[in-house]
Amino acid sequence: MSSALSLFVTGTDTEIGKTLVSCALLRGFAEAGLSAAAMKPIAAGAYFNVEDGLWHNEDADQLDAAAGALLPPEMRTPYLLKAPAAPHIVAAQEGRTLKLAPIVDCHREAMRRADVVVVEGVGGFRVPLDDQRDTADLALALGLPVVIVVGVRLGCINHALLTADAIAARGLHLAGWVANIVDPAMRFADENIETIRAWLQREHGVPLIGTVPHLAPPSAERAATHLDMPLLLRALRAHAG
């Protein structure tokens, strides 16, 4: 059985820096001396690259650039959908079914190829995959500890607490959360972060892994310097037993 570590990265919404933080985690694991691989099991939104003759997804490409242990595209992203829209809608239009078993199989193989595997979800925690299952079911099928990326902007407190409650309701372990400041003009950002920190710590025992400032342009390397990787690694290793 593999002794590799793994985690599932989810967000409070879409476009809140989930990929940036996932890439920062990959960089952070590398700095800790670990070979890190990335998975984006379901990606909606693809473009055709004439240079290599393959379909690509921008988020998946960023993950590959940050990963120390590269996975084959079909393992990194078992389901690459063309249109940038809700996965269950695009999958239905393309005549595809988003099955969990192939993703679990790919993840199992990825765990054999790296010390740690970062799995980035799609959208928020409860994005539908079909008329019966959502990304929460994917996280549950993988059985991974979850890291929440909170996009710090107006409404983030409610979104963060609801997301944490949804994760806990599925019986999944919350390994930590990251505050990512997406609105640099937000008033009382620090106070919002402190409120989330206090509530998540009290209600779920979830530590704040770090606060990523607004970065222009976005930089995984710079973002990684704002993360407490030893704290996260302790949480992941404790969960792994």
Sine and cosine of phi, psi and omega as CSV:
sin_phi,cos_phi,sin_psi,cos_psi,sin_omega,cos_omega
0.00,0.00,0.64,-0.77,-0.03,-1.00
-0.93,0.37,0.62,-0.79,0.07,-1.00
-0.99,-0.17,0.20,0.98,-0.02,-1.00
-0.93,0.38,0.44,-0.90,0.09,-1.00
-0.99,-0.10,0.37,-0.93,0.05,-1.00
-0.40,-0.92,0.40,-0.92,0.04,-1.00
-0.51,-0.86,0.39,-0.92,0.00,-1.00
-0.93,-0.36,0.83,-0.55,-0.02,-1.00
-0.98,-0.18,0.87,-0.50,0.06,-1.00
-0.85,-0.52,0.13,-0.99,-0.03,-1.00
-0.71,-0.70,0.26,-0.97,0.04,-1.00
-0.98,0.21,-0.16,0.99,-0.02,-1.00
-0.11,-0.99,-0.07,-1.00,0.15,-0.99
-1.00,-0.02,0.37,-0.93,0.01,-1.00
0.86,0.52,0.70,0.71,0.03,-1.00
-0.84,-0.54,0.23,0.97,0.09,-1.00
1.00,-0.05,0.41,0.91,0.01,-1.00
-0.89,0.46,-0.67,0.74,0.01,-1.00
-0.94,0.35,-0.66,0.75,0.04,-1.00
-0.84,0.54,-0.73,0.68,-0.02,-1.00
-0.93,0.37,-0.62,0.78,0.05,-1.00
-0.87,0.50,-0.68,0.73,0.04,-1.00
-0.91,0.42,-0.62,0.78,0.04,-1.00
-0.90,0.44,-0.63,0.78,0.06,-1.00
-0.89,0.45,-0.67,0.74,0.04,-1.00
-0.86,0.51,-0.70,0.72,0.05,-1.00
-0.89,0.45,-0.66,0.75,-0.01,-1.00
-0.90,0.43,-0.65,0.76,0.05,-1.00
-0.90,0.43,-0.63,0.78,0.04,-1.00
-0.88,0.47,-0.67,0.74,0.03,-1.00
-0.89,0.46,-0.46,0.89,0.03,-1.00
-0.99,0.11,0.07,1.00,0.05,-1.00
1.00,0.09,0.32,0.95,-0.02,-1.00
-0.95,-0.32,0.63,-0.78,0.12,-0.99
-0.98,0.18,0.84,-0.54,-0.11,-0.99
-0.88,-0.47,0.75,-0.66,0.06,-1.00
-0.92,-0.39,0.40,-0.92,-0.02,-1.00
-0.83,-0.56,0.60,-0.80,0.16,-0.99
-0.81,-0.59,0.67,-0.74,0.19,-0.98
-0.83,-0.56,0.99,0.16,-0.21,-0.98
-0.84,0.55,-0.61,0.79,0.01,-1.00
-0.77,-0.63,0.85,-0.53,0.01,-1.00
-0.79,-0.62,0.80,-0.60,0.02,-1.00
-0.93,-0.36,0.89,-0.46,-0.06,-1.00
0.87,-0.50,0.97,-0.23,-0.08,-1.00
-0.73,-0.68,0.43,-0.90,0.09,-1.00
-0.73,-0.69,0.49,-0.87,-0.04,-1.00
-1.00,-0.04,0.81,-0.59,0.02,-1.00
-0.99,-0.12,0.92,-0.39,-0.06,-1.00
-0.94,0.34,-0.36,0.93,-0.04,-1.00
-0.94,0.35,-0.67,0.74,0.01,-1.00
-0.94,-0.34,-0.05,1.00,0.04,-1.00
0.94,0.35,0.44,0.90,-0.05,-1.00
-0.82,-0.57,0.42,-0.91,0.14,-0.99
-0.99,0.14,0.68,-0.73,-0.04,-1.00
-0.81,-0.59,0.34,-0.94,0.16,-0.99
-0.82,-0.57,0.73,-0.69,-0.10,-0.99
-0.87,0.49,-0.68,0.74,0.02,-1.00
-0.89,0.46,-0.70,0.72,0.00,-1.00
-0.90,0.44,-0.62,0.78,0.05,-1.00
-0.89,0.45,-0.65,0.76,0.03,-1.00
-0.90,0.43,-0.64,0.77,0.04,-1.00
-0.89,0.45,-0.68,0.73,0.03,-1.00
-0.87,0.49,-0.64,0.77,-0.03,-1.00
-0.91,0.41,-0.47,0.88,-0.04,-1.00
-1.00,-0.06,-0.29,0.96,-0.09,-1.00
-0.98,0.19,0.62,-0.79,0.07,-1.00
-1.00,0.05,-0.46,0.89,0.03,-1.00
-0.90,-0.44,0.97,-0.25,-0.05,-1.00
-0.98,0.19,0.66,-0.75,0.08,-1.00
-0.96,-0.27,0.46,-0.89,0.11,-0.99
-0.86,0.52,0.59,-0.81,-0.05,-1.00
-0.78,0.62,-0.63,0.78,-0.04,-1.00
-0.95,0.32,-0.33,0.95,0.08,-1.00
-1.00,0.01,-0.64,0.76,0.02,-1.00
-0.91,0.42,-0.67,0.74,-0.01,-1.00
-0.72,-0.69,1.00,0.06,0.00,-1.00
-0.87,0.50,-0.50,0.87,-0.03,-1.00
-0.82,-0.58,0.98,-0.20,0.06,-1.00
-0.96,-0.29,0.93,-0.37,-0.05,-1.00
-0.98,-0.20,0.49,-0.87,-0.16,-0.99
-0.98,0.22,-0.80,0.60,-0.13,-0.99
-0.99,0.15,0.60,-0.80,0.03,-1.00
-0.99,0.10,0.97,0.23,-0.04,-1.00
-0.54,-0.84,-0.05,-1.00,-0.01,-1.00
-0.81,0.58,0.76,-0.65,-0.12,-0.99
-0.83,0.56,-0.66,0.75,-0.07,-1.00
-0.93,0.38,-0.51,0.86,0.03,-1.00
-0.96,0.29,-0.72,0.69,-0.01,-1.00
-0.91,0.41,-0.67,0.74,0.00,-1.00
-0.87,0.50,-0.67,0.75,0.01,-1.00
-0.90,0.43,-0.64,0.77,0.01,-1.00
-0.92,0.40,-0.55,0.83,-0.01,-1.00
-1.00,0.02,0.01,1.00,0.01,-1.00
0.94,0.34,0.54,0.84,-0.02,-1.00
-0.90,-0.44,0.47,-0.88,0.07,-1.00
-0.91,-0.42,0.81,-0.59,-0.02,-1.00
-1.00,0.09,0.99,-0.10,-0.04,-1.00
-1.00,-0.06,0.59,-0.81,-0.03,-1.00
-0.99,0.17,-0.57,0.82,-0.10,-1.00
-0.84,0.54,-0.72,0.70,0.03,-1.00
-0.88,0.48,-0.56,0.83,0.03,-1.00
-0.92,0.39,-0.68,0.73,0.03,-1.00
-0.88,0.48,-0.66,0.75,0.03,-1.00
-0.89,0.45,-0.70,0.72,0.02,-1.00
-0.89,0.46,-0.65,0.76,0.01,-1.00
-0.91,0.42,-0.64,0.77,0.02,-1.00
-0.88,0.48,-0.66,0.75,0.03,-1.00
-0.94,0.34,-0.62,0.78,0.03,-1.00
-0.87,0.49,-0.59,0.81,0.00,-1.00
-0.90,0.43,-0.38,0.92,0.03,-1.00
-0.99,0.13,-0.25,0.97,-0.13,-0.99
-0.96,-0.27,-0.05,1.00,-0.07,-1.00
-0.49,-0.87,0.26,-0.97,0.08,-1.00
-0.98,0.20,-0.49,0.87,-0.01,-1.00
-0.52,-0.85,0.61,-0.80,0.00,-1.00
-0.84,-0.54,0.85,-0.52,0.06,-1.00
-0.99,-0.12,0.88,-0.48,-0.01,-1.00
-0.95,-0.30,0.91,-0.41,0.02,-1.00
-1.00,-0.07,0.80,-0.59,0.04,-1.00
-0.96,0.29,-0.13,-0.99,0.02,-1.00
-0.87,-0.50,0.82,-0.57,-0.02,-1.00
0.90,0.43,-0.64,-0.77,0.04,-1.00
-1.00,0.04,-0.22,-0.98,-0.13,-0.99
-0.97,0.24,-0.41,0.91,-0.08,-1.00
-0.84,-0.55,0.73,0.68,0.09,-1.00
-0.98,0.19,0.82,-0.57,-0.03,-1.00
-0.88,0.48,0.60,-0.80,0.13,-0.99
-0.97,-0.25,-0.47,0.88,0.13,-0.99
-0.36,-0.93,-0.33,-0.94,-0.06,-1.00
-0.99,0.13,0.03,1.00,-0.01,-1.00
-0.84,-0.55,-0.52,0.86,-0.15,-0.99
-0.82,-0.58,0.39,-0.92,0.02,-1.00
-0.70,-0.72,-0.10,-0.99,-0.05,-1.00
-0.93,0.37,-0.35,0.94,0.13,-0.99
-0.89,0.46,-0.62,0.79,0.05,-1.00
-0.91,0.41,-0.56,0.83,0.06,-1.00
-0.90,0.43,-0.73,0.68,0.02,-1.00
-0.87,0.49,-0.62,0.78,0.00,-1.00
-0.93,0.37,-0.65,0.76,0.02,-1.00
-0.88,0.47,-0.60,0.80,0.03,-1.00
-0.98,0.21,-0.43,0.90,0.04,-1.00
0.91,0.42,0.60,0.80,-0.11,-0.99
-0.98,-0.20,0.47,-0.88,0.20,-0.98
-0.91,0.42,0.51,-0.86,-0.14,-0.99
-0.91,-0.40,0.67,-0.74,0.16,-0.99
-0.91,-0.41,0.79,-0.62,-0.01,-1.00
-0.99,-0.12,0.76,-0.65,0.17,-0.99
-0.99,-0.15,0.89,-0.46,-0.01,-1.00
-0.98,-0.18,0.90,-0.44,0.08,-1.00
-0.97,0.23,0.93,-0.37,-0.08,-1.00
-0.98,0.18,0.97,-0.22,0.05,-1.00
-0.36,-0.93,0.05,-1.00,-0.04,-1.00
-0.83,0.56,0.79,-0.61,-0.02,-1.00
0.99,-0.11,-0.02,1.00,-0.13,-0.99
-0.93,0.38,-0.48,0.88,-0.02,-1.00
-0.89,0.45,-0.79,0.62,0.01,-1.00
-0.86,0.50,-0.71,0.71,-0.02,-1.00
-0.89,0.45,-0.64,0.77,-0.01,-1.00
-0.92,0.40,-0.71,0.70,-0.04,-1.00
-0.93,0.37,-0.64,0.77,0.04,-1.00
-0.90,0.43,-0.66,0.75,0.01,-1.00
-0.89,0.45,-0.71,0.71,0.01,-1.00
-0.88,0.47,-0.66,0.75,0.03,-1.00
-0.89,0.46,-0.65,0.76,-0.01,-1.00
-0.91,0.42,-0.64,0.77,0.01,-1.00
-0.92,0.40,-0.73,0.69,0.00,-1.00
-0.89,0.45,-0.58,0.82,-0.01,-1.00
-0.90,0.43,-0.43,0.90,0.05,-1.00
-1.00,0.07,0.01,1.00,0.02,-1.00
0.98,0.20,0.30,0.95,0.00,-1.00
-1.00,-0.02,0.46,-0.89,-0.02,-1.00
-1.00,0.07,0.78,-0.63,0.07,-1.00
-1.00,-0.02,0.93,-0.36,-0.06,-1.00
-1.00,0.10,-0.38,0.93,-0.02,-1.00
0.29,-0.96,0.05,-1.00,0.05,-1.00
-0.61,-0.79,0.42,-0.91,-0.01,-1.00
-0.83,-0.56,0.77,-0.64,0.09,-1.00
-1.00,0.01,0.86,-0.52,0.01,-1.00
-0.88,-0.47,0.91,-0.41,-0.08,-1.00
-0.98,0.18,0.98,-0.22,-0.03,-1.00
-1.00,-0.06,-0.36,0.93,0.03,-1.00
-0.90,-0.44,0.99,-0.13,-0.06,-1.00
-0.91,0.41,-0.30,0.95,-0.01,-1.00
-1.00,-0.07,0.06,1.00,-0.04,-1.00
-0.89,0.46,0.72,-0.69,0.05,-1.00
-0.99,0.17,0.61,-0.79,0.06,-1.00
0.86,0.51,0.61,0.79,0.00,-1.00
-0.87,0.50,-0.72,0.70,-0.02,-1.00
-0.88,0.48,-0.64,0.77,0.00,-1.00
-0.92,0.39,-0.61,0.79,0.07,-1.00
-0.89,0.45,-0.70,0.72,0.00,-1.00
-0.89,0.46,-0.67,0.74,0.00,-1.00
-0.91,0.42,-0.61,0.79,0.04,-1.00
-0.90,0.44,-0.72,0.69,0.03,-1.00
-0.88,0.47,-0.70,0.71,-0.01,-1.00
-0.83,0.56,-0.74,0.67,-0.06,-1.00
-0.91,0.41,-0.69,0.72,-0.03,-1.00
-0.93,0.36,-0.69,0.73,-0.01,-1.00
-0.93,0.37,-0.57,0.82,0.05,-1.00
-0.92,0.39,-0.71,0.71,-0.05,-1.00
-0.94,0.34,-0.69,0.72,-0.11,-0.99
-1.00,0.09,-0.52,0.86,-0.10,-1.00
-0.77,-0.64,-0.07,1.00,-0.02,-1.00
0.91,0.41,0.53,0.85,-0.09,-1.00
-1.00,-0.10,0.83,-0.56,0.00,-1.00
-0.99,0.12,0.48,-0.88,0.14,-0.99
-0.99,0.15,0.88,-0.47,-0.04,-1.00
-0.98,0.18,-0.47,0.88,0.01,-1.00
0.21,-0.98,0.27,-0.96,0.07,-1.00
-0.88,-0.47,0.88,-0.47,0.00,-1.00
-1.00,-0.08,0.88,-0.48,0.01,-1.00
-0.94,0.35,0.23,-0.97,0.07,-1.00
-0.91,0.41,0.87,-0.50,-0.06,-1.00
-0.92,-0.38,0.82,-0.57,0.03,-1.00
-0.75,-0.66,0.94,-0.34,-0.01,1.00
-0.98,0.21,0.27,-0.96,0.04,-1.00
-0.87,0.50,0.63,-0.78,-0.02,-1.00
-0.61,-0.80,0.89,-0.45,0.03,-1.00
-0.89,0.45,-0.61,0.79,0.00,-1.00
-0.89,0.45,-0.71,0.70,0.01,-1.00
-0.94,0.35,-0.64,0.77,0.01,-1.00
-0.88,0.47,-0.60,0.80,-0.03,-1.00
-0.88,0.47,-0.49,0.87,-0.02,-1.00
-0.94,0.35,-0.22,0.98,-0.01,-1.00
-0.99,-0.17,0.10,0.99,-0.03,-1.00
-0.96,-0.29,0.63,-0.78,0.04,-1.00
-1.00,-0.01,0.99,0.11,-0.06,-1.00
-0.92,0.40,-0.63,0.78,0.07,-1.00
-0.84,0.54,-0.64,0.77,0.02,-1.00
-0.89,0.45,-0.71,0.71,0.01,-1.00
-0.91,0.41,-0.68,0.73,0.00,-1.00
-0.88,0.47,-0.62,0.78,0.06,-1.00
-0.88,0.48,-0.67,0.75,0.01,-1.00
-0.91,0.41,-0.67,0.74,-0.01,-1.00
-0.92,0.38,-0.66,0.75,-0.01,-1.00
-0.94,0.34,-0.57,0.82,0.05,-1.00
-0.91,0.41,-0.63,0.77,0.02,-1.00
-0.93,0.38,-0.61,0.80,-0.02,-1.00
-0.94,0.34,-0.31,0.95,0.03,-1.00
0.98,0.20,0.00,0.00,0.00,0.00
